[in-house]
Amino acid sequence: MQKLFTYGTLQNDDIQETIFGRQLQGTPEILIGYVIKEIQIEEEFGIVHYPIIMETNNPEDTIKGIVYEINSNDLRQADLYEGLHYKRVEVHLQSNEIAWAYSVAT
């Protein structure tokens, strides 16, 4: 099983149903050393603003989110959903667990 830290649309039940075919059960968690910024993505009906995490290495910067345990196939589906503007990165959580999260693709 893989751990996935989420802070945005992947917490939405309808999105989870679409991507994973089910609603996920998660645990609240805190990501340290990151802040949430916003990116603009051009979509079919115009520019849409989405959250994105950016590493600061400042332990005072934190993001509240949810961690889900998912399988490798679920992780591939999440990669497809996040698309070209996001990349999957390994992050260290306040609980001292390691999880995947999606950050800005550079």
All heavy atoms as an XYZ file, in Angstrom:
868
protein
N       0.840     -1.192      0.000
C       0.000      0.000      0.000
C       0.880      1.248      0.000
O       1.976      1.243      0.527
C      -0.911      0.017      1.222
C      -1.940     -1.105      1.263
S      -3.119     -1.078     -0.086
C      -4.351      0.003      0.537
N       0.329      2.275     -0.609
C       0.999      3.569     -0.695
C       0.211      4.574      0.140
O      -1.008      4.454      0.274
C       1.018      4.047     -2.152
C       1.573      3.058     -3.136
C       3.073      3.109     -3.192
O       3.689      4.114     -2.905
N       3.673      1.987     -3.545
N       0.898      5.591      0.649
C       0.224      6.677      1.361
C       0.217      7.896      0.458
O       1.218      8.232     -0.165
C       0.932      6.980      2.670
C       0.827      5.829      3.660
C       1.324      6.226      5.020
C       1.294      5.066      5.984
N      -0.016      4.625      6.318
N      -0.942      8.572      0.389
C      -1.099      9.751     -0.439
C      -1.632     10.887      0.418
O      -2.719     10.796      0.981
C      -2.062      9.466     -1.597
C      -2.355     10.634     -2.533
C      -1.075     11.092     -3.250
C      -3.426     10.252     -3.544
N      -0.837     11.977      0.532
C      -1.255     13.177      1.259
C      -2.012     14.069      0.290
O      -1.521     14.398     -0.784
C      -0.033     13.926      1.809
C      -0.395     15.215      2.497
C      -0.843     15.205      3.807
C      -0.295     16.422      1.834
C      -1.190     16.399      4.441
C      -0.638     17.618      2.459
C      -1.080     17.599      3.774
N      -3.224     14.464      0.672
C      -4.056     15.306     -0.189
C      -4.400     16.605      0.520
O      -4.531     16.647      1.739
C      -5.348     14.581     -0.591
O      -6.136     14.350      0.582
C      -5.045     13.264     -1.286
N      -4.560     17.653     -0.281
C      -4.839     18.985      0.269
C      -5.850     19.751     -0.577
O      -6.136     20.907     -0.305
C      -3.533     19.790      0.359
C      -2.799     19.851     -0.960
C      -3.055     20.873     -1.865
C      -1.884     18.874     -1.315
C      -2.408     20.914     -3.089
C      -1.234     18.906     -2.535
C      -1.497     19.934     -3.413
O      -0.853     19.976     -4.621
N      -6.383     19.114     -1.605
C      -7.284     19.822     -2.521
C      -8.374     18.919     -3.050
O      -9.048     18.214     -2.295
N      -8.505     18.888     -4.375
C      -9.641     18.212     -5.008
C      -9.676     16.712     -4.758
O     -10.749     16.108     -4.825
C      -9.660     18.468     -6.525
O      -8.430     18.012     -7.092
C      -9.851     19.939     -6.837
N      -8.535     16.089     -4.469
C      -8.543     14.643     -4.216
C      -9.257     14.274     -2.914
O      -9.484     13.104     -2.642
C      -7.122     14.078     -4.211
C      -6.482     13.928     -5.588
C      -5.031     13.483     -5.456
C      -7.254     12.949     -6.442
N      -9.649     15.271     -2.129
C     -10.438     15.006     -0.925
C     -11.940     14.974     -1.229
O     -12.722     14.549     -0.400
C     -10.167     16.081      0.141
C      -8.760     16.056      0.660
C      -8.493     17.145      1.686
O      -9.409     17.851      2.122
N      -7.255     17.290      2.084
N     -12.315     15.387     -2.428
C     -13.710     15.472     -2.818
C     -14.264     14.074     -3.120
O     -13.693     13.333     -3.917
C     -13.815     16.381     -4.054
C     -15.222     16.566     -4.519
O     -15.847     15.625     -4.993
N     -15.727     17.783     -4.411
N     -15.391     13.726     -2.492
C     -15.989     12.395     -2.669
C     -16.315     12.096     -4.130
O     -16.087     10.984     -4.611
C     -17.262     12.260     -1.826
C     -16.971     12.202     -0.333
O     -15.812     11.945      0.055
O     -17.920     12.415      0.452
N     -16.865     13.070     -4.849
C     -17.217     12.841     -6.256
C     -15.976     12.598     -7.106
O     -15.981     11.739     -7.995
C     -17.996     14.035     -6.815
C     -19.391     14.157     -6.216
O     -19.922     13.136     -5.725
O     -19.949     15.266     -6.231
N     -14.912     13.335     -6.845
C     -13.653     13.144     -7.573
C     -13.105     11.745     -7.276
O     -12.659     11.037     -8.179
C     -12.613     14.221     -7.183
C     -13.124     15.613     -7.525
C     -11.257     13.941     -7.793
C     -13.061     16.017     -8.958
N     -13.134     11.343     -6.010
C     -12.651     10.008     -5.635
C     -13.446      8.920     -6.339
O     -12.869      7.947     -6.833
C     -12.714      9.816     -4.120
C     -11.710     10.657     -3.364
C     -11.845     10.498     -1.863
O     -12.592      9.649     -1.360
N     -11.116     11.316     -1.124
N     -14.762      9.080     -6.399
C     -15.609      8.096     -7.090
C     -15.204      7.989     -8.564
O     -15.122      6.892     -9.109
C     -17.085      8.479     -6.980
C     -17.706      8.222     -5.630
C     -18.052      6.774     -5.377
O     -17.997      5.933     -6.297
O     -18.383      6.470     -4.218
N     -14.934      9.129     -9.180
C     -14.553      9.149    -10.593
C     -13.189      8.512    -10.809
O     -13.007      7.713    -11.729
C     -14.544     10.602    -11.122
O     -15.861     11.136    -10.990
C     -14.117     10.654    -12.576
N     -12.222      8.856     -9.975
C     -10.844      8.390    -10.175
C     -10.641      6.955     -9.698
O     -10.035      6.141    -10.385
C      -9.848      9.308     -9.434
C      -9.894     10.702    -10.032
C      -8.422      8.765     -9.510
C      -9.130     11.717     -9.222
N     -11.124      6.666     -8.492
C     -10.833      5.383     -7.845
C     -12.005      4.403     -7.848
O     -11.849      3.247     -7.470
C     -10.377      5.613     -6.399
C      -9.268      6.618     -6.260
C      -9.474      7.824     -5.613
C      -8.003      6.359     -6.773
C      -8.454      8.761     -5.483
C      -6.972      7.279     -6.644
C      -7.203      8.487     -6.005
N     -13.185      4.886     -8.202
C     -14.363      4.028     -8.201
C     -14.947      3.804     -6.817
O     -15.808      2.951     -6.630
N     -14.502      4.612     -5.866
C     -14.992      4.487     -4.491
C     -14.572      5.729     -3.708
O     -13.704      6.475     -4.137
C     -14.422      3.244     -3.811
C     -12.914      3.306     -3.589
C     -12.320      1.966     -3.139
N     -10.934      2.062     -2.769
C      -9.907      2.227     -3.598
N     -10.118      2.357     -4.896
N      -8.674      2.286     -3.150
N     -15.186      5.897     -2.531
C     -14.757      6.949     -1.623
C     -13.680      6.374     -0.711
O     -13.798      5.245     -0.220
C     -15.929      7.473     -0.815
C     -16.919      8.236     -1.669
C     -18.086      8.764     -0.872
O     -18.080      8.743      0.350
N     -19.104      9.236     -1.573
N     -12.635      7.162     -0.485
C     -11.514      6.717      0.338
C     -11.718      7.117      1.797
O     -12.367      8.120      2.084
C     -10.213      7.348     -0.179
C      -9.874      7.093     -1.648
C      -8.608      7.857     -2.022
C      -9.704      5.612     -1.919
N     -11.165      6.311      2.687
C     -11.187      6.631      4.111
C      -9.799      7.132      4.481
O      -8.819      6.421      4.286
C     -11.547      5.386      4.942
C     -12.910      4.811      4.618
C     -14.029      5.805      4.866
O     -14.079      6.445      5.903
N     -14.924      5.943      3.896
N      -9.724      8.346      5.011
C      -8.424      8.942      5.296
C      -8.265      9.359      6.740
O      -9.188      9.259      7.547
N      -7.062      9.844      7.017
C      -6.688     10.295      8.350
C      -6.157     11.725      8.251
O      -5.293     11.999      7.401
C      -5.569      9.390      8.916
O      -6.016      8.037      8.884
C      -5.198      9.786     10.321
N      -6.617     12.637      9.111
C      -6.070     13.992      9.097
C      -4.564     13.960      9.364
O      -4.080     13.154     10.166
C      -6.810     14.699     10.231
C      -8.070     13.915     10.405
C      -7.693     12.486     10.094
N      -3.839     14.844      8.696
C      -2.378     14.880      8.819
C      -1.903     16.294      8.522
O      -2.634     17.099      7.940
C      -1.763     13.876      7.833
C      -0.281     13.737      7.893
C       0.264     13.310      9.245
O       0.319     12.090      9.505
O       0.627     14.198     10.037
N      -0.662     16.577      8.902
C      -0.059     17.887      8.657
C       1.254     17.702      7.919
O       2.088     16.876      8.303
C       0.157     18.652      9.974
C      -1.203     18.956     10.607
C       0.954     19.934      9.736
C      -1.137     19.620     11.958
N       1.424     18.491      6.867
C       2.652     18.527      6.090
C       3.445     19.740      6.549
O       2.925     20.859      6.566
C       2.324     18.615      4.603
C       3.486     18.744      3.627
C       4.432     17.551      3.740
C       2.960     18.891      2.210
N       4.688     19.529      6.924
C       5.540     20.602      7.454
C       6.551     21.025      6.401
O       7.111     20.204      5.685
C       6.255     20.126      8.730
C       5.213     19.795      9.804
C       7.237     21.168      9.245
C       5.772     19.150     11.037
N       6.794     22.347      6.339
C       7.802     22.870      5.423
C       7.281     23.155      4.033
O       8.058     23.277      3.086
N       5.969     23.301      3.910
C       5.332     23.606      2.623
C       4.246     24.662      2.836
O       3.694     24.787      3.933
C       4.656     22.367      2.037
C       5.593     21.367      1.423
C       6.303     20.462      2.209
C       5.765     21.308      0.038
C       7.156     19.530      1.639
C       6.612     20.375     -0.538
C       7.300     19.496      0.265
O       8.141     18.570     -0.304
N       3.929     25.375      1.771
C       2.792     26.295      1.743
C       1.958     25.971      0.508
O       2.450     25.355     -0.433
C       3.220     27.779      1.696
C       3.902     28.188      2.988
C       4.091     28.074      0.493
N       0.709     26.404      0.550
C      -0.163     26.233     -0.615
C      -0.148     27.526     -1.421
O      -0.366     28.613     -0.889
C      -1.603     25.883     -0.206
C      -1.650     24.495      0.424
C      -2.534     25.947     -1.422
C      -3.027     24.030      0.825
N       0.124     27.388     -2.699
C       0.043     28.486     -3.661
C      -1.084     28.146     -4.630
O      -1.814     27.177     -4.416
C       1.373     28.631     -4.416
C       2.557     28.932     -3.532
C       2.566     30.349     -3.098
C       3.856     30.654     -2.355
N       3.963     32.023     -1.959
N      -1.183     28.901     -5.677
C      -2.232     28.665     -6.658
C      -1.614     28.673     -8.052
O      -0.731     29.476     -8.339
C      -3.266     29.792     -6.540
C      -4.536     29.546     -7.280
C      -5.549     30.636     -6.995
O      -5.453     31.702     -7.623
O      -6.432     30.405     -6.149
N      -2.061     27.744     -8.881
C      -1.644     27.771    -10.282
C      -2.883     27.953    -11.142
O      -3.998     27.623    -10.732
C      -0.867     26.498    -10.709
C      -1.731     25.240    -10.581
C       0.426     26.364     -9.948
C      -1.092     24.005    -11.202
N      -2.659     28.490    -12.324
C      -3.737     28.675    -13.288
C      -3.549     27.659    -14.405
O      -2.458     27.536    -14.962
C      -3.703     30.080    -13.864
C      -3.899     31.155    -12.841
C      -3.804     32.544    -13.458
O      -3.747     32.712    -14.662
N      -3.805     33.546    -12.606
N      -4.626     26.940    -14.698
C      -4.588     25.947    -15.766
C      -5.702     26.279    -16.752
O      -6.854     26.473    -16.352
C      -4.768     24.516    -15.198
C      -3.619     24.192    -14.239
C      -4.856     23.501    -16.330
C      -3.754     22.863    -13.538
N      -5.328     26.337    -18.020
C      -6.332     26.605    -19.041
C      -7.087     25.318    -19.332
O      -6.498     24.294    -19.676
C      -5.678     27.131    -20.322
C      -6.696     27.550    -21.351
C      -6.081     28.246    -22.549
O      -4.875     28.560    -22.511
O      -6.821     28.455    -23.521
N      -8.401     25.400    -19.163
C      -9.257     24.257    -19.434
C     -10.249     24.625    -20.530
O     -10.227     25.747    -21.041
C      -9.951     23.810    -18.145
C      -8.951     23.274    -17.120
C      -9.597     22.545    -15.970
O     -10.835     22.593    -15.837
O      -8.857     21.927    -15.210
N     -11.101     23.705    -20.856
C     -12.037     23.864    -21.963
C     -12.852     25.159    -21.880
O     -13.107     25.809    -22.887
C     -12.983     22.659    -21.998
C     -13.961     22.662    -23.126
C     -14.849     21.436    -23.120
O     -14.626     20.514    -22.310
O     -15.777     21.409    -23.937
N     -13.247     25.556    -20.677
C     -14.121     26.711    -20.507
C     -13.398     27.927    -19.952
O     -14.017     28.847    -19.456
C     -15.313     26.343    -19.620
C     -16.127     25.226    -20.202
C     -16.060     23.951    -19.675
C     -16.944     25.446    -21.294
C     -16.804     22.911    -20.224
C     -17.692     24.429    -21.857
C     -17.622     23.154    -21.319
N     -12.060     27.920    -19.978
C     -11.307     29.084    -19.512
C     -10.232     28.715    -18.500
O      -9.903     27.543    -18.310
N      -9.712     29.734    -17.841
C      -8.647     29.557    -16.856
C      -9.266     29.153    -15.522
O     -10.208     29.792    -15.036
C      -7.843     30.867    -16.672
C      -7.210     31.309    -17.995
C      -6.806     30.713    -15.573
C      -6.114     30.405    -18.494
N      -8.720     28.095    -14.912
C      -9.182     27.614    -13.615
C      -8.005     27.669    -12.647
O      -6.869     27.377    -13.012
C      -9.728     26.167    -13.722
C     -10.205     25.674    -12.377
C     -10.845     26.099    -14.750
N      -8.278     28.072    -11.411
C      -7.250     28.170    -10.375
C      -7.288     26.916     -9.501
O      -8.362     26.507     -9.050
C      -7.486     29.407     -9.511
C      -7.449     30.676    -10.303
N      -6.320     31.430    -10.426
C      -8.399     31.302    -11.035
C      -6.568     32.473    -11.190
N      -7.833     32.416    -11.581
N      -6.117     26.329     -9.277
C      -6.002     25.119     -8.461
C      -4.919     25.316     -7.400
O      -3.923     26.009     -7.648
C      -5.607     23.916     -9.327
C      -6.704     23.440    -10.237
C      -6.713     23.778    -11.584
C      -7.741     22.642     -9.757
C      -7.716     23.342    -12.432
C      -8.752     22.205    -10.599
C      -8.730     22.554    -11.929
O      -9.730     22.121    -12.759
N      -5.085     24.663     -6.235
C      -4.031     24.746     -5.218
C      -2.831     23.885     -5.611
O      -2.981     22.876     -6.301
C      -4.711     24.200     -3.961
C      -5.763     23.272     -4.479
C      -6.214     23.863     -5.789
N      -1.674     24.298     -5.148
C      -0.430     23.555     -5.388
C       0.479     23.765     -4.182
O       0.496     24.852     -3.610
C       0.251     24.014     -6.702
C       1.370     23.085     -7.104
C       0.767     25.426     -6.607
C       0.898     21.907     -7.880
N       1.176     22.708     -3.760
C       2.096     22.881     -2.636
C       3.476     23.264     -3.151
O       3.907     22.809     -4.201
C       2.177     21.631     -1.737
C       2.669     20.409     -2.512
C       0.844     21.367     -1.055
C       2.968     19.194     -1.646
N       4.128     24.129     -2.382
C       5.489     24.560     -2.697
C       6.338     24.374     -1.446
O       5.951     24.804     -0.351
C       5.507     26.036     -3.098
C       4.604     26.374     -4.273
S       5.234     25.846     -5.844
C       6.533     27.003     -6.092
N       7.478     23.739     -1.614
C       8.372     23.489     -0.486
C       9.057     24.786     -0.063
O       9.535     25.544     -0.908
C       9.416     22.439     -0.860
C      10.251     21.996      0.312
C      11.146     20.821     -0.021
O      11.364     20.541     -1.217
O      11.629     20.185      0.922
N       9.104     25.034      1.249
C       9.776     26.216      1.792
C      10.940     25.832      2.705
O      11.782     26.669      2.985
C       8.805     27.076      2.618
O       8.383     26.331      3.774
C       7.603     27.521      1.803
N      10.931     24.609      3.218
C      11.906     24.137      4.204
C      11.813     24.898      5.518
O      12.705     24.793      6.352
C      13.333     24.177      3.656
C      13.525     23.178      2.545
O      13.118     22.020      2.663
N      14.112     23.614      1.443
N      10.763     25.675      5.704
C      10.535     26.405      6.953
C       9.577     25.580      7.805
O       8.426     25.389      7.430
C       9.939     27.777      6.656
C       9.676     28.587      7.913
O       9.723     28.072      9.030
N       9.388     29.861      7.729
N      10.034     25.088      8.977
C       9.165     24.240      9.803
C       7.921     24.958     10.323
O       6.998     24.307     10.797
C      10.070     23.799     10.947
C      11.212     24.736     10.949
C      11.348     25.278      9.570
N       7.875     26.272     10.218
C       6.681     27.007     10.648
C       5.586     26.992      9.579
O       4.441     27.313      9.859
C       7.056     28.436     11.018
C       7.947     28.501     12.244
C       8.320     29.927     12.626
O       7.661     30.877     12.149
O       9.266     30.072     13.408
N       5.941     26.633      8.348
C       4.960     26.527      7.267
C       4.329     25.138      7.299
O       5.041     24.136      7.230
C       5.623     26.754      5.909
C       6.119     28.179      5.728
O       5.539     29.095      6.348
O       7.081     28.368      4.961
N       3.005     25.083      7.429
C       2.318     23.793      7.502
C       1.060     23.802      6.635
O       0.477     24.852      6.374
C       1.920     23.443      8.953
O       1.036     24.436      9.448
C       3.149     23.341      9.852
N       0.662     22.607      6.235
C      -0.561     22.418      5.466
C      -1.351     21.290      6.111
O      -0.821     20.196      6.316
C      -0.243     22.050      4.003
C       0.535     23.178      3.325
C      -1.525     21.724      3.239
C       1.079     22.811      1.966
N      -2.608     21.555      6.412
C      -3.498     20.512      6.911
C      -4.066     19.760      5.719
O      -4.455     20.368      4.718
C      -4.633     21.107      7.738
C      -4.164     21.704      9.047
C      -5.324     22.254      9.830
C      -4.826     22.865     11.128
N      -5.920     23.453     11.916
N      -4.094     18.443      5.825
C      -4.624     17.635      4.747
C      -5.118     16.302      5.258
O      -5.320     16.112      6.453
N      -5.294     15.379      4.334
C      -5.746     14.025      4.661
C      -4.837     13.034      3.961
O      -4.473     13.232      2.800
C      -7.208     13.801      4.224
C      -8.127     14.779      4.978
C      -7.640     12.357      4.480
C      -9.573     14.701      4.579
N      -4.469     11.977      4.685
C      -3.664     10.901      4.111
C      -4.567      9.698      3.864
O      -5.348      9.305      4.735
C      -2.503     10.503      5.046
C      -1.807      9.251      4.547
C      -1.502     11.627      5.150
N      -4.434      9.141      2.661
C      -5.175      7.946      2.289
C      -4.188      6.832      1.997
O      -3.111      7.083      1.456
C      -6.006      8.192      1.031
C      -7.026      9.284      1.167
C      -6.800     10.542      0.635
C      -8.226      9.053      1.834
C      -7.739     11.553      0.754
C      -9.169     10.060      1.960
C      -8.920     11.309      1.420
O      -9.852     12.301      1.542
N      -4.566      5.610      2.344
C      -3.795      4.441      1.926
C      -4.434      3.916      0.656
O      -5.629      3.604      0.641
C      -3.800      3.364      3.019
C      -2.850      3.676      4.134
C      -2.545      2.462      5.009
O      -2.675      1.320      4.534
O      -2.177      2.696      6.162
N      -3.632      3.867     -0.405
C      -4.139      3.418     -1.697
C      -3.170      2.405     -2.296
O      -2.022      2.304     -1.869
C      -4.346      4.605     -2.658
C      -3.039      5.367     -2.902
C      -5.427      5.540     -2.143
C      -3.154      6.477     -3.927
N      -3.628      1.681     -3.299
C      -2.755      0.703     -3.944
C      -2.038      1.339     -5.139
O      -2.288      2.495     -5.494
C      -3.540     -0.552     -4.352
C      -4.637     -0.265     -5.351
O      -4.457      0.490     -6.298
N      -5.805     -0.879     -5.137
N      -1.154      0.599     -5.767
C      -0.351      1.121     -6.872
C      -1.207      1.543     -8.063
O      -0.918      2.541     -8.722
C       0.674      0.080     -7.321
O       1.584     -0.180     -6.283
N      -2.268      0.803     -8.349
C      -3.158      1.178     -9.445
C      -3.858      2.503     -9.140
O      -3.985      3.351    -10.020
C      -4.184      0.074     -9.713
C      -5.022      0.383    -10.937
O      -4.502      0.601    -12.020
N      -6.336      0.436    -10.749
N      -4.303      2.680     -7.900
C      -4.922      3.944     -7.499
C      -3.943      5.101     -7.687
O      -4.320      6.179     -8.133
C      -5.357      3.900     -6.031
C      -6.504      2.949     -5.765
O      -7.286      2.662     -6.697
O      -6.614      2.489     -4.608
N      -2.688      4.869     -7.349
C      -1.671      5.911     -7.481
C      -1.481      6.289     -8.953
O      -1.371      7.483     -9.289
C      -0.359      5.441     -6.859
C       0.682      6.503     -6.562
C       0.130      7.607     -5.684
C       1.892      5.868     -5.904
N      -1.486      5.317     -9.833
C      -1.388      5.613    -11.272
C      -2.607      6.421    -11.747
O      -2.482      7.345    -12.548
C      -1.265      4.319    -12.079
C       0.126      3.703    -12.025
C       0.286      2.560    -13.010
N      -0.543      1.406    -12.703
C      -0.230      0.458    -11.811
N       0.916      0.523    -11.165
N      -1.044     -0.551    -11.591
N      -3.784      6.075    -11.236
C      -4.994      6.817    -11.601
C      -4.898      8.261    -11.110
O      -5.298      9.194    -11.806
C      -6.238      6.140    -11.019
C      -6.561      4.799    -11.638
C      -6.803      4.913    -13.129
O      -6.018      4.425    -13.928
N      -7.863      5.574    -13.523
N      -4.363      8.453     -9.912
C      -4.187      9.804     -9.376
C      -3.187     10.590    -10.229
O      -3.393     11.778    -10.497
C      -3.735      9.750     -7.923
N      -2.115      9.928    -10.673
C      -1.140     10.578    -11.554
C      -1.819     11.081    -12.831
O      -1.579     12.204    -13.273
C      -0.013      9.618    -11.949
C       0.958      9.319    -10.828
O       0.960     10.027     -9.800
O       1.725      8.345    -10.982
N      -2.662     10.244    -13.423
C      -3.373     10.634    -14.643
C      -4.311     11.813    -14.377
O      -4.402     12.745    -15.181
C      -4.160      9.456    -15.209
C      -3.335      8.317    -15.791
C      -4.244      7.136    -16.136
C      -2.573      8.783    -17.025
N      -4.992     11.772    -13.250
C      -5.910     12.857    -12.893
C      -5.155     14.171    -12.721
O      -5.589     15.213    -13.209
C      -6.671     12.501    -11.606
C      -7.428     13.669    -11.027
C      -8.613     14.098    -11.610
C      -6.944     14.350     -9.913
C      -9.310     15.183    -11.088
C      -7.635     15.438     -9.391
C      -8.804     15.843     -9.984
O      -9.484     16.923     -9.473
N      -4.023     14.140    -12.053
C      -3.283     15.379    -11.772
C      -2.657     15.967    -13.031
O      -2.479     17.173    -13.128
C      -2.217     15.142    -10.696
C      -2.791     14.843     -9.331
C      -3.578     15.999     -8.712
O      -3.684     17.094     -9.313
O      -4.096     15.816     -7.605
N      -2.319     15.150    -13.996
C      -1.881     15.654    -15.291
C      -0.486     16.253    -15.318
O       0.331     16.028    -14.434
N      -0.244     17.052    -16.340
C       1.091     17.577    -16.628
C       1.535     18.708    -15.711
O       2.721     18.991    -15.624
C       1.138     18.077    -18.076
C       0.841     17.054    -19.158
C       0.759     17.716    -20.517
C       1.885     15.956    -19.142
N       0.610     19.379    -15.062
C       0.958     20.543    -14.241
C       1.421     20.163    -12.837
O       1.939     21.008    -12.109
C      -0.228     21.501    -14.150
C      -0.636     22.033    -15.485
N       0.076     23.004    -16.154
C      -1.664     21.702    -16.303
C      -0.505     23.259    -17.305
N      -1.574     22.479    -17.428
N       1.216     18.912    -12.471
C       1.590     18.431    -11.145
C       2.582     17.279    -11.281
O       2.534     16.530    -12.245
C       0.362     17.907    -10.385
C      -0.618     18.972     -9.956
C      -1.543     19.504    -10.847
C      -0.631     19.428     -8.649
C      -2.454     20.467    -10.456
C      -1.545     20.393     -8.244
C      -2.448     20.918     -9.151
O      -3.342     21.866     -8.750
N       3.452     17.151    -10.289
C       4.325     15.978    -10.221
C       4.190     15.370     -8.831
O       3.937     16.068     -7.842
C       5.780     16.341    -10.523
C       6.438     17.181     -9.449
C       7.892     17.425     -9.769
C       8.502     18.324     -8.689
N       9.893     18.634     -8.941
N       4.363     14.072     -8.776
C       4.270     13.358     -7.501
C       5.627     13.425     -6.816
O       6.645     13.099     -7.399
C       3.843     11.917     -7.739
C       3.671     11.142     -6.461
C       2.939      9.834     -6.633
N       3.020      9.186     -7.904
C       3.714      8.071     -8.122
N       4.414      7.505     -7.165
N       3.705      7.508     -9.315
N       5.625     13.861     -5.544
C       6.856     13.966     -4.765
C       6.668     13.256     -3.433
O       5.552     13.141     -2.923
C       7.267     15.437     -4.524
C       7.593     16.142     -5.836
C       6.200     16.200     -3.761
N       7.764     12.790     -2.869
C       7.738     12.161     -1.558
C       7.855     13.247     -0.496
O       8.707     14.128     -0.589
C       8.916     11.187     -1.455
C       8.778     10.179     -0.362
C       9.867      9.127     -0.459
O      11.019      9.437     -0.079
O       9.565      8.017     -0.918
N       6.984     13.180      0.511
C       6.987     14.176      1.578
C       7.021     13.483      2.940
O       6.601     12.335      3.078
C       5.759     15.115      1.486
C       5.795     15.948      0.212
C       4.451     14.339      1.586
N       7.527     14.220      3.923
C       7.585     13.732      5.307
C       6.518     14.477      6.107
O       6.488     15.706      6.104
C       8.974     13.956      5.902
C      10.032     13.197      5.172
N      10.425     11.937      5.538
C      10.748     13.505      4.074
C      11.343     11.508      4.698
N      11.565     12.441      3.802
N       5.686     13.724      6.777
C       4.559     14.300      7.499
C       4.883     14.496      8.978
O       5.850     13.944      9.495
C       3.346     13.386      7.340
C       2.959     13.099      5.883
C       1.867     12.051      5.833
C       2.545     14.381      5.177
N       4.045     15.281      9.647
C       4.251     15.557     11.066
C       4.302     14.268     11.889
O       5.038     14.175     12.865
C       3.142     16.476     11.592
C       3.355     16.906     13.036
C       2.281     17.856     13.483
O       1.094     17.595     13.266
N       2.677     18.951     14.089
N       3.549     13.259     11.477
C       3.513     11.977     12.190
C       4.781     11.163     11.956
O       4.905     10.057     12.466
C       2.314     11.159     11.722
O       2.478     10.821     10.349
N       5.697     11.698     11.167
C       6.950     11.043     10.799
C       6.757      9.969      9.732
O       7.660      9.187      9.475
C       7.700     10.492     12.012
C       9.197     10.569     11.832
O       9.692     11.401     11.079
N       9.914      9.696     12.497
N       5.579      9.922      9.141
C       5.329      9.012      8.024
C       5.800      9.664      6.730
O       5.902     10.891      6.632
C       3.841      8.688      7.912
C       3.328      7.808      9.021
C       1.916      7.356      8.745
O       1.030      8.204      8.577
O       1.705      6.126      8.688
N       6.059      8.831      5.745
C       6.403      9.299      4.408
C       5.218      9.001      3.500
O       4.602      7.943      3.579
C       7.673      8.604      3.894
C       8.854      8.987      4.779
C       7.947      8.964      2.440
C      10.126      8.239      4.469
N       4.879      9.973      2.658
C       3.734      9.819      1.764
C       4.051     10.500      0.439
O       5.021     11.247      0.317
C       2.484     10.460      2.385
N       3.221     10.216     -0.546
C       3.279     10.926     -1.812
C       2.365     12.146     -1.716
O       1.348     12.118     -1.012
C       2.786     10.045     -2.959
C       3.662      8.876     -3.257
C       3.364      7.560     -3.028
C       4.966      8.890     -3.842
N       4.409      6.762     -3.441
C       5.403      7.559     -3.933
C       5.804      9.912     -4.291
C       6.644      7.215     -4.466
C       7.047      9.568     -4.814
C       7.453      8.235     -4.910
N       2.724     13.195     -2.441
C       1.872     14.371     -2.583
C       2.121     14.943     -3.970
O       3.134     14.606     -4.609
C       2.176     15.407     -1.505
N       1.225     15.813     -4.421
C       1.395     16.412     -5.739
C       1.816     17.868     -5.587
O       1.159     18.643     -4.900
C       0.107     16.280     -6.553
C      -0.116     14.855     -6.966
C      -0.944     14.020     -6.226
C       0.541     14.331     -8.062
C      -1.111     12.685     -6.587
C       0.368     12.999     -8.436
C      -0.456     12.194     -7.686
O      -0.609     10.879     -8.047
N       2.941     18.189     -6.229
C       3.509     19.532     -6.197
C       3.596     20.053     -7.628
O       3.283     19.343     -8.584
C       4.896     19.473     -5.556
O       5.443     20.768     -5.425
N       4.047     21.273     -7.752
C       4.133     21.894     -9.076
C       5.179     21.188     -9.945
O       6.264     20.863     -9.475
C       4.428     23.408     -8.963
C       5.788     23.679     -8.379
C       4.242     24.095    -10.289
N       4.809     20.903    -11.170
C       5.758     20.313    -12.118
C       6.632     21.435    -12.662
O       6.128     22.494    -13.025
C       5.014     19.621    -13.252
N       7.932     21.204    -12.678
C       8.843     22.270    -13.145
C       9.456     21.917    -14.471
O       9.495     20.806    -14.888
C       9.959     22.521    -12.125
O      10.587     21.269    -11.800
C       9.406     23.158    -10.897
